[in-house]
Amino acid sequence: MSSVVRSAVTGVGAYLPEEVVTNDDLAKMIDTSDAWIFERTGIRQRRRAAPDQATSDLAVEAAKRALEVAGRRPQEVDLIIVATTTSDLTFPATAAIVQRKLGVPVCPCFDVQAVCSGFVYAMSVADGFVARGLSRCAVVIGAEIMTRLMDWTDRGTCVLFGDGAGAVVVEPISGTGEGTDRGILGFALRCDGEKQDLLYVDGGPTTTGTVGHLRMMGREVFRHAVVNISEAVLMAADRASVKVADIDWFIPHQANQRILDGVAKRLGIPESKVISTVAMHANTSAASIPLAFAQGVEDGRIRPGQLLLLEAMGGGLTWGAVALRL
């Protein structure tokens, strides 16, 4: 049987800012309550970055931890991809700033912007480099400071989001081309720009000259999420030559516990196989999947050799899924 090159995740790391903001804390600022938020979202608290922290700072800490787990040094990294919608600056890319702060040598470094789906998109890009022999040690990071985009008078959105970063190290490994291989096995990526008005930020450098605030039509997003995400998961599993019933862990984007439950139910995935961190982290956009991934590895649930399905949906609307074996 001929050998193929797979892209394997060899290290996972996460970073959360120190400040914890509970639902009760928000109830002191706006007309809401812990019960109101938790019943509708499953969220109990979220983290908020310090005023002197930038997205790159969170990304660097997550990357350091992932590299440590992988047994790699920053000097060995030859590709950095940062998935973020809250970049430090309009330019350069946050990945370039991360490169400088980590002390990584000259190499390709760039950002991927697909909002909450960003980490899944970034993983597909990294796979293109690693599986083709263009990278031997890639770092893929999802990092966000979503609290900087909030309209703190809009209780329908400001209670949903938090800040954080997660990272993985991706390296080449030999495989057979079958679904039993270790590594990234299959993707499905989608975008429907006609649905832009369902979830967006009302500002930008070439339109308003401002950062803007996040705006969302929650019910419509929920309606599209369950159907679209389920379709992407099934497609990714098919391309990976695996069955959804055979997965060990489902790691969804942590947007809303109702969405997590709805997708899992539609796919026939038992609750016991779903990694959920939304109660503690809220929606951290592109950081949510790697944060949940890292949590599952840290607490011992996710182990080498297990089959994982990751999925997300975000503004654009974008959505996608990836199947991989750790």
ZIZI-V505067 format. One line per field, one symbol per residue. ss: DSSP state (H for helix, E for strand, - for the rest). psi: psi as a letter, one per 30 degrees, with the letter a starting at -180 (. if undefined). burial: 1 if it has 16 or more other C-alpha atoms within 10 Angstrom, else 0. Layout:
ss = ???
psi = ???
burial = ???
//
This chain:
ss = ---EEEEEEEEEEEE---EEEEHHHHH------HHHHHHHH---EEEE------HHHHHHHHHHHHHHHH---HHH--EEEEE----------HHHHHHHHH-----EEEEE--HHHHHHHHHHHHHHHH-------EEEEEEEEHHHH-----HHHH--E-EEEEEEEEEEEEE-------EEEEEEEEE-HHHHHHEEE------------EEE-HHHHHHHHHHHHHHHHHHHHHH----HHH--EEEE----HHHHHHHHHHH---HHHE---HHHH-E-HHHHHHHHHHHHHH--------EEEEEEEE---EEEEEEEE-
psi = klklkljkjfkkllkklekkjleeeeffelialeeeeeeffgkellkkklfgkleeeeeeeeeeeeeeefglleffkgkkkkjlgilelellkeeeeeeeefhklklkkllkjgbfgeeeeeeeeeeeeefggfkfjkkkkjkkifffgkjgfjffeffflallklllkklkkkafglfflkakellkklkjffgeffjlkhllfgdfglellkkkieeeeeeeeeeeeeeeeeeeeeffhlkefflekjjlkiekeeeeeeeeeefgkkefgkjkgeeffajgbffeefeeeeeeeeggeklkflkkkkllkakekllllkklk.
burial = 00001111111111111001111001100001010011001111111110000111111111111110010101001111111111110000111111100101000011111111111111110110111000111111111111111111001011111111111111111010101111111111111000110111100000000001111100001100110111111111111111010011111111111011111100101000011111111111111111111111100001000111111111111111111111
//
